[in-house]
Amino acid sequence: MTLGTMFEQITDYANRADPYPLYAALRKSPVTRQGDGSYLVSTYYEVRSLANDPRLSNDPRNCTPGADGPDVAEEDTNLPPSFLLQDPPGHDRLRNAAMRPFGPPHSPRFLHDMRGELAKVVADLLDALEGKDEIDVVDDFAYPLPVTAICKVLGVPREDEPRFHGWADTVASGLDPSGGESGQAKAQKARRELGTYLSGLIDTKRRHPGSGILGPLARETGPGGSMSATEVVTTAILLLIAGHETTVNLISNATLTLLRHPDVLERFRKEPDLVVPLIEEVLRYEPPVQFIPFTAALADIDIAGTTIPKGSSVRLMLASANRDPKRFEEPDRFDPDREDNQHLGFYTGIHYCFGAPLARMEAQLALPELFRRIRNPRLLADPPPYRANPVLRGPRHLPVAIDGLAT
């Protein structure tokens, strides 16, 4: 097996249901050079080290011309890069501005005050399953909850939420390296439509802030300076896509994992407070983001006996690192009682997932109520059909038979 075909196998849809044996093979060498000159980093301590290394850039413009890197959708739609694709100081200015209305220290109660609304959304989604003996956990539950949540965060009118389902799915599909030019074109079109809509909404929020963070983002000037109008649009798109797609996968992966581990599920039904460590173990065991698809070396980097040359494209394999036996005892065992679970499910360093507190809150509200309400759930397909996207990995559908709902 050549090194180049290893990444091709990892991203091959045929291996989407279980990429973990491939990760185990990849970890035999912590840093692996690909035939195209890019590098895969697969072991825990090396991934964590590089994710916190300022010599590794998230800005695709720092990649040597001709090296393997992603198309940058922001540039194709005449929008500036989101802070996810920037390095300090630009990254810090935009992320800090986005954080002011979203969380501590400036807005410590923002997410807390959403709990009641989101709990009501969870209850309504489950009430809608009444009378069914078969459900799709993705379409009926895991998919609509996060889009409603992120629309509440942004302050999107409820009547516009259905439009975001299509936009979010299409733009996220642009991350799939196997999607080709057609997939990229569709993602860019959806991104333009989303940008146009958000520009109008932001203009309205500037005059009448209402709920959500778009009004404050459009009006406030913090210590690092305010965002431009286009930066607010780009940040809103980032929060929509990142905040929605990853949480869909978190809830779906958690449901699938529990149904595959009936002993843990039985305990969870009796101990709903187990939800907090259970979610952390899902983030390690079946992370919604499998790998960081692109970073670039700003200088020669020596790590694990390998020199990554300046300008090289580097992929950090988070799902592989989360199952590294040098960091986690029995890494292929699902164990919500695992101690010292410093997983990389939400990444680490300055690009640590901005929406992690929201994703955790949604999953903590959704999972106990889901398994309290649905009676005798059974998987109808194992493995279920997965999304095509190898980066944002999760079931596309999760068909489950039930014996009705508890009240």
JOGI-V927326 format. One record per residue. OMEGA is omega in whole degrees, 0 to 359 (none if undefined). D_LAST is the distance of its C-alpha to the last C-alpha in whole Angstrom. Layout:
omega: [OMEGA:OMEGA]
d_last: [D_LAST:D_LAST]
This chain:
omega: [177:181:181:182:179:179:176:178:180:181:178:182:180:181:184:184:181:179:192:172:177:177:179:177:181:183:176:173:185:180:187:177:178:181:180:179:176:184:172:177:196:185:192:188:179:177:181:179:182:179:179:183:181:177:176:187:172:183:182:180:179:179:178:178:181:177:184:178:185:167:182:186:181:182:182:181:177:173:177:178:173:181:176:182:176:175:173:5:182:178:185:180:183:180:179:178:180:183:186:178:189:186:181:0:188:183:189:184:186:181:179:183:176:188:182:179:182:176:177:177:178:181:181:179:179:177:182:179:182:178:181:172:175:180:170:186:179:185:186:190:188:182:184:182:183:180:175:181:183:175:175:178:182:185:178:177:185:183:180:185:181:180:183:178:182:179:183:182:184:179:179:180:178:176:183:182:180:185:178:183:181:179:179:181:178:179:180:177:179:180:178:179:179:179:178:179:183:178:178:180:180:176:178:182:179:180:183:189:182:182:176:187:183:179:177:179:182:188:190:171:181:183:181:182:182:176:169:180:180:177:176:179:181:179:179:178:179:182:179:185:182:183:182:189:182:181:173:181:179:182:181:179:179:179:179:182:179:179:176:181:186:178:178:180:179:178:181:178:181:183:183:178:175:187:184:178:179:179:179:179:175:179:175:191:180:186:180:174:185:180:173:192:182:161:182:178:178:178:172:181:176:181:177:177:180:172:174:185:175:179:182:172:183:175:179:189:187:183:176:180:180:178:180:181:176:178:185:177:183:189:181:177:177:187:180:176:182:179:177:185:179:182:178:182:175:180:181:179:186:179:173:188:180:185:183:180:178:180:179:181:179:181:179:175:190:191:179:182:177:185:169:187:185:183:173:181:178:176:176:177:179:7:174:173:182:172:179:187:180:180:179:190:176:179:172:172:178:183:184:173:179:175:178:185:167:180:none]
d_last: [54:55:54:53:51:49:47:47:45:43:42:42:39:40:39:36:34:36:38:39:42:43:43:44:47:47:47:51:52:50:52:53:55:54:57:56:57:54:52:49:48:46:46:44:47:48:45:45:48:49:46:47:51:52:54:52:51:48:50:51:54:55:55:59:59:59:56:53:50:48:48:47:45:46:50:49:48:50:48:48:47:44:44:42:46:48:50:51:52:50:47:47:48:45:42:43:43:39:38:39:37:34:34:36:39:39:35:34:30:30:27:26:25:23:20:18:19:18:15:14:15:13:10:12:13:10:9:12:11:10:12:14:15:17:17:19:18:21:21:18:17:20:22:21:20:23:25:23:24:27:28:27:29:32:31:31:30:26:28:30:27:27:31:31:29:32:34:32:32:36:37:36:37:40:40:40:44:44:43:47:48:46:43:45:46:42:41:44:43:40:41:43:41:38:41:43:39:39:42:42:39:40:43:41:39:43:44:40:38:35:32:32:35:37:39:40:41:43:45:45:48:47:50:50:50:48:47:48:46:46:45:42:41:42:40:37:37:37:34:32:33:33:30:28:29:29:26:24:26:25:21:22:25:22:20:23:24:21:21:25:25:22:24:23:19:19:20:18:15:17:18:17:20:22:20:24:26:24:24:28:29:27:30:32:32:30:31:30:34:36:40:42:43:46:48:52:55:57:59:60:58:58:55:55:59:58:60:57:60:60:58:56:52:50:47:45:42:39:37:40:41:38:39:42:43:45:43:40:40:39:37:36:33:30:30:27:30:33:35:37:35:37:36:37:34:34:38:40:43:44:41:38:35:35:31:30:29:27:26:25:23:21:20:19:16:15:16:14:10:11:12:9:7:9:11:14:16:19:22:24:27:28:30:28:30:31:32:36:36:38:37:34:32:29:27:28:25:23:22:19:18:14:13:10:6:4:0]
